[in-house]
Amino acid sequence: MIKNTRYLQPIKTASLADQVESSLMEYLKRNKLSAGDPLPKETELAEHLGVSRNIVREALSRLRMLGIVESKKRKGMVLSEPDLLSGVKRVMDPDILGDETMKNIFELRLVLEVGMGDLIFARLNKEDLDILTDIAQREASDPKTTSLKVRLAYEIEFHSKLYEMSGNDTLKRFQKMLLPVFNYMMEEEAKLEKKPEKGNIDHFDLIETLRKGTPAQFRENMREHLTPHYVRL
Amino acid sequence: MIKNTRYLQPIKTASLADQVESSLMEYLKRNKLSAGDPLPKETELAEHLGVSRNIVREALSRLRMLGIVESKKRKGMVLSEPDLLSGVKRVMDPDILGDETMKNIFELRLVLEVGMGDLIFARLNKEDLDILTDIAQREASDPKTTSLKVRLAYEIEFHSKLYEMSGNDTLKRFQKMLLPVFNYMMEEEAKLEKKPEKGNIDHFDLIETLRKGTPAQFRENMREHLTPHYVRL
């Protein structure tokens, strides 16, 4: 007779596709395969792993989705340069993410923009500064910035340019993925009864800091610029 | 005759599984389904989409991998709380990531740790500070810190605690995933002929800043602490 069911936890079984996926990843790593190297055929893999071809196809499909393998005409499956963010891209959607995750992502944006000063300074050039200035000038002279939508568009254009200037491709792509969440949160903020106050630092101030200041000054000015969003913490 | 082949780009065809995956995502979003809601049966989906059941299973398998759906006993497939990072976790491995991505990730870590000061301060409590102090004290009194491995272990323990103190679950989990890459890069640094110099700020200084300082001071001290890694920029 079972005395205490507390010790009878249901056994967590990985599905067959999970197991085959892990085996394939192990195989790729152990053999130190690199981009362009061919994979064994589906039938061969199925035979070696002792599973049906459908299961192998299912696992390969996952790896393809993550950019770990790709199908090449005539060459079959080959190893690809894996994409860190392709899985993130698929779920980054305000309609399917939970509130807690959304809040986390919004905070993450604040952390990244305050923290990326050194990267921007290390890769700074006049051309990029001119582009930033152009955005800020168009924003300042646009009569339609009373509309939230127009204001948001300039905000996104300016900050996207900063991510680009970080010279870090992963960071840049992550920011692009953040945009739907960012938009959603800004619209939520706009609905608040008490509108968050504007920070004391505007886009022109940030440009001036990049031209004549230091990474440390940039961090503090960016923090000040983002103050309205920090009130939510 | 074709005059200019420049305009004849190969057509990018999404695989059938890609298309079914997108359709299912559209379906989930449009119907505003939320966690726990059941999905139609595989056979039903196959019929509606006009594809084989295998293709539907393949697409569902991807969504399951991303944590968007899960299989429940007796209930079949239900919508799950999607996991932003499950795709990232799978590819975050020094053996399969390219050098450029590895460099990006390492930079990302510097950005996050310098930028997360405000989150840590917003959620600061005495208990966490005591835990940090304990780590720093164990590190200071350990005779084995001349070994890179031991030093790395303390470094990771201390910085992991800081991520935890940010109170941002996505950030915290992302850091855990970073560890293999972080380890790899530190070992690479250790192989350099000219060892990077230590920063002027140690773990005790960082704790003191958390106890008595401001987020701005924390940012600057963390930046100083991480100086050896910034020389790679």
Interface residues (C-beta under 8 A of the other chain):
Chain A: S15 A17 D18 E21 M25 L28 K29 K32 A35 N54 R57 E58 A59 S61 R62 R64 M65 L66 G67 I68 S71 E81 P82 D83 L84 L85 S86 G87 V88 R90 V91 M92 D93 D95 I96 L97 G98 E100 T101 N104 I105 E107 L108 L110 V111 L112 E113 V114 G115 M116 G117 D118 L119 A122 S166 N168 D169 T170 L171 P215 A216 R219 E220 R223 Y230 L233
Chain B: S15 A17 D18 E21 M25 L28 K29 K32 A35 N54 R57 E58 S61 R62 R64 M65 L66 G67 I68 S71 E81 P82 D83 L84 L85 S86 G87 V88 R90 V91 M92 D93 D95 I96 L97 G98 E100 T101 N104 I105 E107 L108 L110 V111 L112 E113 V114 G115 M116 G117 D118 L119 A122 S166 N168 D169 T170 L171 P215 A216 R219 E220 R223 Y230 L233
